[in-house]
């Protein structure tokens, strides 16, 4: 086996090193390839990727960063077609602080007969999307995508910004060959942070070279705004020499990063390198250090006109505030009333961010705003009402867990109110959030609470109390082997939030179809949903049912599953091994209370044994209790998951726990005729 693996590696290496990767030089061999030699399951492969980051000195602008990308991708089958749609992220704050896309070209290549046909990407396949006032995405979809095609594109991002975006060395598909080069002037000192959670990380080479530029008398050296770009200051030399620090990587056969179920964000485990500008030191000038901590980062955000200054504004809502808290007799009622008022008054426009987009006055007037607009308004109103409210900076799950102190480590803001009951977390940007019930995307480890004086501390965002689902199932078994009865479900907290988000737009008929889809012999009627639109209350779902062939006759005995169509059919954790932690988002407690009325002339032949299963002591617990009471059977099944993060080293134990409980709740009761 080891010789076979060695042969595959050498063969793939030979392919990678022998190929011509100049743009447009796609070969017939690449088009005829049917699978990746190192990953037979891959639906597509990056045949080649090059990235070069460099700073060119332009006298009218100073140092301009250029990020040149060239990528060639082989698509093997229809499942790989998603690789034909790409997105390029550009900073777009203002005309002076924006990135531009230049030199963009893209082609799709197909083999027709013995001839290579290329299709150029036209303008109708390119569009722009502005997610907020800071970021613009250029998106494109390649033309004439077919199984076996090769796509290739090339572009340069030009920027006067000094910050360097995260550098990715790994994708969801294998990379056969990757060439990387980064050249930075000696004046800019960057700290490099590899992702220590990544299973793969490349070998980087460090070197330098001397560079000379010729000047007419001015040089951009003064850095401002975070720092991001230069403004001019005098510089007298005509010939200017400096050193370029160079980082390179020449890599082959980079494995794909493959997602797994219940991973909060696969990017947390991707092979990337983060770049942090730690200092700037120009000739004959004092070194400017930017190495910082979270306290300084947070204070910078707080002192911004788009954050702290927005919190100080209050006159625009004074009359509405009085009406909102009228009749409230205590702080918790005031908090709840103001929270609900803001949710109704200002609707979310779909944009994230911790900086106000429109400004709180304008957002309030228009009735629409981004997350910051809404939650800064909420915070200001709570403070005006005399409550101890403070904003909390958050990195959502799709933004990842910040590695080092930087403003981009946050992308969201919520509100915290200190009451005698404890700290209450609020997000008024979504319809179904409630007190201490945030969007799941915001439950990302910890947030940074900022006080009025700009000081800050970390607070825990992990949910402590379990969200409950309580199921009452009444079953009447009939002599025709059918079952009839009633189901009543109660969902609380995050279980209720999940139900509301999933079924908000469902009609009663839609809900019936959804439930009946679990079993082709099931008929549901008289369905009712209570308090769907009142997030402070549990959701109550009830319906009646008839299930044909609920009992199965085998050799004079009658078998049936006591949970009928409500049982967990299979475990969601099927992988033999696990590379990444399981993130269950929040603790849960599920309880089934089942009452079973036996048919006349039937009696119990055998019952499943009572059982208790545990995972890692009390982190997970499953109980199964059943007893006979005359012509009735009574059962209680509970499943409590108290730990929301399952580490890979505990996966085997957790997997076995789930397999056992799924098998247990599927065990059948056996009846016989008296």
QUINORMO-V377446 format. One record per pair of residues at least 6 apart in sequence whose ideal C-beta (glycine too) atoms are under 8 Angstrom apart, sorted by the first residue. I is the first residue (numbers start at 0). J is the second residue. Records with the same first field share a line. If there is no record, write none. Layout:
I: J  J
This chain:
7: 36  37
8: 37  252
10: 36
11: 36  37  175  251  252
12: 251  252
14: 36  175
15: 175  176  251  252
16: 176  251
18: 26  29  46  47  176
19: 26
20: 46  47  49  69  71  176
22: 69  104  151  153
23: 106  117  151
25: 71  108  115  117  149  151
27: 110  113  115
29: 46  71  73  149
30: 108  109  110  115  147  148  149
31: 110  147
32: 73  75  147
33: 75  147
34: 41  75
35: 41  44  73  75  173  175
37: 173  252  254
38: 44  173  254  255
41: 75  79  172  173  255
42: 74  75  76  78  79  82  172
43: 72  73  74  75  79  82  172
44: 72  73  75  172  173  174  175
45: 70  71  72  73  170  172  173  174  175  177
46: 71  72  73  149  175  176
47: 69  70  71  175  176  177  178
48: 68  69  70  71  174  176  177  178
49: 67  68  69  70  177  178  179
50: 66  67  68  69  166  177  178  179  180
51: 65  66  67  179  180  181  182
52: 64  65  66  67  163  166  180  181  182  183
53: 64  65  67  180  181  182
54: 62  63  64  65  182  183  184  187
55: 62  63  65
56: 62  63  212
57: 63
58: 214  215  217  218
60: 159  219  229
61: 159  218  219  220  228  229  231
62: 159  161  184  219  229
63: 157  158  159
64: 156  157  158  159  160  161  163
65: 155  156  157  158
66: 155  156  158  164
67: 102  153  154  155
68: 152  153  154  155  156
69: 151  152  153
70: 151  152  153
71: 149  150  151
72: 82  149  150  151  172
73: 149
74: 80  82  83  144  145  146  147  148  149  150
75: 146  147
76: 146
77: 146
79: 172
80: 144
82: 150  172
83: 107  140  141  144  150
84: 138  139  140  141
85: 138  139  141  152
86: 136  137  138
87: 100  136  137  138  154  156
88: 134  135  136  164
89: 97  98  99  100  134  135  136  137  156
90: 96  97  98  133  134  135  158  160
91: 97  98  129  132  133  134  135
92: 132  133
95: 159  228
96: 159  160  224  227  228
97: 158
98: 156  157  158  160
99: 156  157  158
100: 137  154  155  156  157
101: 154  155  156  157
102: 153  154  155
103: 152  153  154
104: 119  120  152  153  154
105: 119  120  139  141  150  151  152  153
106: 117  118  119  120  150  151  152
107: 117  118  120  141  142  143  144  148  149  150
108: 115  116  117  118  148  149  150  151
109: 115  116  118  143  145  147  148
110: 116  147
118: 142  143
119: 142
120: 139  141  142  152
121: 142
124: 139  140  141  142
125: 137  138  139
126: 137  138  139
127: 135  136  137  138
128: 135  136  138
129: 135  136
130: 136  350  351
131: 350  351  352  356  369
132: 356
133: 352  354
139: 152
141: 150  152
144: 150
159: 227  228  229
160: 227  228
161: 187  222  226  227  228  276  279
162: 225  227  274  276
163: 181  183  189  274  276
164: 274
165: 271  272  273  274
166: 179  181  271  272  273  274
167: 269  270  271
168: 174  177  179  199  200  201  248  250  253  270  271  272
169: 197  199  253  254  255  256  269  270  271
170: 253  255  256
171: 255  256  257  258  265
172: 255
173: 252  253  254  255
174: 250  252  253
175: 251  252
176: 250  251
177: 201  248  249  250  251  253
178: 247  248  249  250
179: 201  246  247  248  249  250
180: 245  246  247
181: 245  246  247
182: 243  244  245
183: 189  243  244
184: 210  241  242  243  244
185: 207  241  242  243  244
186: 241  279  280  281  282
187: 276  279
188: 276  277  278  279  280
189: 274  275  276  277
190: 274  275  277  290  403
191: 246  272  273  274  275
192: 272  273  274  275  402  403
193: 200  270  271  272
194: 200  267  268  269  270  271  272  273  402
196: 267  268
197: 268  269  270  271
198: 268  270  578
199: 253  254  256  270
200: 270
201: 248  250  253  270
202: 248  250
203: 246  247  248  272
204: 246  247  248
205: 244  245  246
206: 245  247
207: 242  243  244  245
208: 242  243  245
209: 240  241  242  243
210: 240  241  242  243
211: 238  239  240
212: 238  239  241
213: 237  238  239
214: 234  236  237  238  239
215: 237
216: 233  234  235  237
217: 231  232  233  234
218: 231  232  233  234  239  281
219: 229  230  231  232
220: 229  231  232  234  281  284
221: 229  230  231  232
222: 228  229  279  287
223: 230
225: 406
226: 276  279  287  289
234: 282
253: 270
256: 265  268  269  270
257: 578
258: 265
259: 265  574  577  578  579
260: 571  572  574  581
261: 571  581  582  583
262: 268  579  580  581  582
263: 396  443  582  584
264: 396  397  398  399  400
265: 579
266: 397  399
267: 399  400  579
268: 578  579
273: 402  403
275: 403  405
276: 289
277: 288  289  290
278: 286  287  288  289  290
279: 286  287  289
280: 286  287
291: 404  405
292: 404
293: 404  447  455  457
294: 454  455
295: 404
296: 404  405  406  408
297: 392  447  449  453  455
298: 453  454  455
299: 406
300: 306  307  353  354  392  406  409  449
301: 307  449  453  455
302: 453
303: 354
305: 354  355  358  371
306: 353  354  355  371  375  390
307: 453
309: 355  358  359  371  375  379
310: 375  378  379  382  390
311: 379
312: 359  360  379
313: 379  380  382  383
315: 359  360  363  364
316: 363  376  379  380  383
317: 383
319: 340  344
320: 337  380  383  384
323: 336  337  340  380
324: 333  336  337  384
327: 333  335  336
330: 386  416  418  419
331: 418  420  423  434
333: 381  384  386
334: 381  386  416  418  423  425  434
335: 434  535
337: 377  380  381  384
338: 377  425  427  434
340: 380
341: 373  376  377  380  427
342: 427  429  430  432
344: 363  366  376
345: 362  363  366  367  368  372  373  376  427
346: 366  367  368
347: 367  368  369  370  373  428  429
348: 356  367  368  369
350: 356  369  370
351: 369  370  395  410  411
352: 369  370  371  410  411  412
353: 370  371  390  392  409  410  411  412
354: 371
355: 362  368  369  371  372  375
356: 362  368  369  371  372
357: 365  367  368  369  372
358: 372
359: 368  372  375  376  379
361: 368
362: 368  369  372  373  376
363: 376
368: 376
370: 411  412  426  428
371: 412
373: 427  428
374: 390  412  413  414  425  426  427  428
375: 390  412
376: 427
377: 388  414  425  427
378: 388  389  390  414
381: 388  414  416
382: 388
386: 416  418
387: 416  417  418
388: 414  415  416  417
389: 414  415  417  448  449  450  451
390: 412  413  414  415  448  449
391: 412  413  414  415  424  446  447  448  449  458
392: 409  411  412  446  447  449
393: 409  410  411  412  413  441  443  446  447  460
394: 400  401  408  409  410  411  443
395: 410  411  440  441  443
396: 439  440  441  442  443  582
397: 440
398: 409  410  411  443
400: 443  444
401: 408  409
402: 408
409: 447
411: 440  441
413: 424  425  426  437  441  446
414: 424  425  426  427
415: 422  423  424  425  448  458
416: 422  423  425
417: 423
422: 458
423: 434  435
424: 434  435  437  460
425: 432  434  437
426: 432  437  438  441
428: 438
429: 438
430: 499  503  532  534
431: 495  496  499  500  503  534
432: 438  496  534
433: 492  496  534  535
434: 535
435: 492
436: 492  493  495  496  534
437: 460
439: 493  496  497  584  585
441: 460
442: 460  461  462  584  585
443: 460
444: 460  461
445: 457  458  459  460
446: 457  458  460
447: 455  456  457  458
448: 455  456  457  458
449: 455
461: 643
462: 492  493  584  585  586  643
463: 586
464: 492  586
465: 585  586  587  588  639  640  641
466: 490  491  492  493  494  495  585  586  587  588
467: 489  490  491  492  494  587  588  589  590
468: 488  489  490  491  494  587  588  589  590
469: 488  489  589  590  592
470: 486  487  488  489  565  589  590  591  592
471: 486  487  488  592
472: 484  486  562  563  565  591  592  593  594
473: 484  485  486  593  594  596
474: 482  483  484  549  561  563  593  594  595  596
475: 482  483  484  596
476: 482  549  550  559  595  596  597  598  601  670
477: 483  598
478: 598  599  600  601
480: 547  548  549  550  551  552  557
481: 545  546  547  548  549  550
482: 544  545  546  549  550  559  563
483: 543  544  545  546
484: 543  544
485: 541  542  543  544
486: 540  541  542  543  544  565
487: 539  540  541
488: 538  539  540  541
489: 537  538  539  540
490: 497  498  537  538  540
491: 537
492: 585
493: 584  585  587
494: 587
495: 534  537  538
496: 534
498: 538  540
499: 531  532  534  538
502: 509  510  513  528  531
503: 531
505: 513
507: 526  528
510: 526  528  540
511: 523  524  526  542
514: 521  523  526  542  544  564
515: 521  522  523
517: 564
518: 546  563  564
520: 546  547  548
521: 544  545  546  564
522: 544  545  546  547
523: 542  543  544
524: 542  543  544  545
525: 541  542  543
526: 540  541  542
527: 539  540  541  542
528: 538  539  540
529: 538  539  540  541
530: 536  537  538  539
531: 538
544: 564
546: 563  564
549: 559  563
550: 557  558  559  670
551: 557  558  559
552: 558
555: 671  672
556: 604  669  670  671
557: 601  669  670  671
558: 667  668  669  670
559: 667  668  670
560: 566  665  666  667  668
561: 593  595  625  632  634  667  668
562: 591  593  636  664
565: 591
566: 664  665
567: 660  661  664  665
568: 661
569: 661
570: 654  657  658  661
571: 657
572: 581  650  653  654  657
574: 650  654
576: 647  650  651
577: 647  650  654
578: 647
579: 647
580: 644  645  646  647
581: 644  645  650  653
582: 643  644
583: 640  642  643  644  645
584: 643
585: 643
586: 639  640  641  642  643
587: 638  639  640
588: 637  638  639  640
589: 637  638  639
590: 635  636  637  638
591: 634  635  636  637
592: 634  635
593: 632  633  634  635  636
594: 631  632  633  634
595: 631  632  633  634  668
596: 630  631
597: 603  630  631  632  670
598: 670
600: 672  673
601: 670  671  672  673
602: 670  671  672  673
603: 627  632  668  669  670
604: 669  670  671
605: 668  669
606: 625  627  632  668  669
607: 623  625  663  666  667  668
609: 623  624  625
610: 621  622  623  663
611: 620  621  622  623
612: 620  621  622  656  659  660  663
613: 619  620  621  656
614: 620  652  653  656
615: 642  649  652  653
617: 641
618: 640  641  642
619: 639  640  641  642  653  656
620: 637  638  639  641
621: 636  637  638  639  656  659  660  663
622: 635  636  637
623: 634  636  663  664
624: 634  635  636
625: 632  633  634  668
626: 632  633  634
632: 668
636: 664
638: 660
645: 653
